[in-house]
């Protein structure tokens, strides 16, 4: 009792009142020892180093890591983590870093990477002629068309899906039918791979505007297209600029009933586990009163892990969790705690009910192929027409 503790970025003094408090801590320490034993047992096994073997190992590591983090919340409620156990917790977190799958460089992965790069780079010139579609959204709104059903929304989602198709990524969704596609929400997801925004944009039935780091908007063609589609750059090195960006995102939610997606960790996790949260998404929820909808992505880390260039084709599951309401009594700390616990429980519950999964219908897949053909062929068709008919003039 009285030992210093630091849990989820918060520091204070452990206070245990009476035998009841001590008994609670004793039970929690017993659970901590149990987690430690299971971690040791997991790491002592002979692991199959194939892709499927590493994926199975990482799933087990994530379950234990989430159980450990939820246990720390229980310690926090009981008064604090005893100082003697702090080093054990840090050691367990290091042991539970996800393993990287073996690199797979084949003609298919090389061709898919080149194909995806060309598709992303040619998107801007291929869709430049559709730029007037976005301003016309104002007139569509006057006719009663709501966000999520505007032409630019359909175009953005189709672009996402065509790009993941180029990468060889297939996805299935869970609890998609429970989402409110009309009421705006702040969508947050566990950011474990560079695939995450594309997978989320493809799978979500709600077309969201994203908040992303400023450097992404400087990428030729790709940065231009996401800016044209209404995404919001944020400069995390400049506090005033970052606040202005979040204020603009709040304006989109309030004025246009737009849903926003944000990675609450701020940047991609290189460990495969949930990082500490930044406060921006939760300030945005408080400013707008929009509920927070947690989303769990399962699979992207192994398909495109950190420090690897090539993307492995494969399946991803996108699980939508119940929204967290924002009330007049809510504050940033409470919302961060509720959202983090929801994501931890969602990641921990990694059993997938195949019967509940939904995959894109055939018409959607056909539209994706048409989008790919349009993006890849349109610039060359324009050049050919200019060469044939304009140059002779």
HELIX and SHEET records of a PDB file:
HELIX    1   1 UNK A   18  UNK A   44  1                                  27    
HELIX    2   2 UNK A   51  UNK A   78  1                                  28    
HELIX    3   3 UNK A   83  UNK A   95  1                                  13    
HELIX    4   4 UNK A  107  UNK A  127  1                                  21    
HELIX    5   5 UNK A  128  UNK A  130  5                                   3    
HELIX    6   6 UNK A  132  UNK A  135  1                                   4    
HELIX    7   7 UNK A  137  UNK A  142  1                                   6    
HELIX    8   8 UNK A  151  UNK A  167  1                                  17    
HELIX    9   9 UNK A  176  UNK A  178  5                                   3    
HELIX   10  10 UNK A  196  UNK A  203  1                                   8    
HELIX   11  11 UNK A  214  UNK A  218  5                                   5    
HELIX   12  12 UNK A  222  UNK A  228  1                                   7    
HELIX   13  13 UNK A  239  UNK A  256  1                                  18    
HELIX   14  14 UNK A  280  UNK A  288  1                                   9    
HELIX   15  15 UNK A  300  UNK A  303  1                                   4    
HELIX   16  16 UNK A  332  UNK A  348  1                                  17    
HELIX   17  17 UNK A  354  UNK A  356  5                                   3    
HELIX   18  18 UNK A  362  UNK A  385  1                                  24    
HELIX   19  19 UNK A  386  UNK A  390  3                                   5    
SHEET    1   A 2 UNK A   4  UNK A   7  0                                        
SHEET    2   A 2 UNK A  10  UNK A  13 -1                                        
SHEET    1   B 7 UNK A 169  UNK A 174  0                                        
SHEET    2   B 7 UNK A 314  UNK A 324  1                                        
SHEET    3   B 7 UNK A 291  UNK A 298 -1                                        
SHEET    4   B 7 UNK A 185  UNK A 189  1                                        
SHEET    5   B 7 UNK A 260  UNK A 262  1                                        
SHEET    6   B 7 UNK A 209  UNK A 213  1                                        
SHEET    7   B 7 UNK A 232  UNK A 234  1                                        
END                                                                             
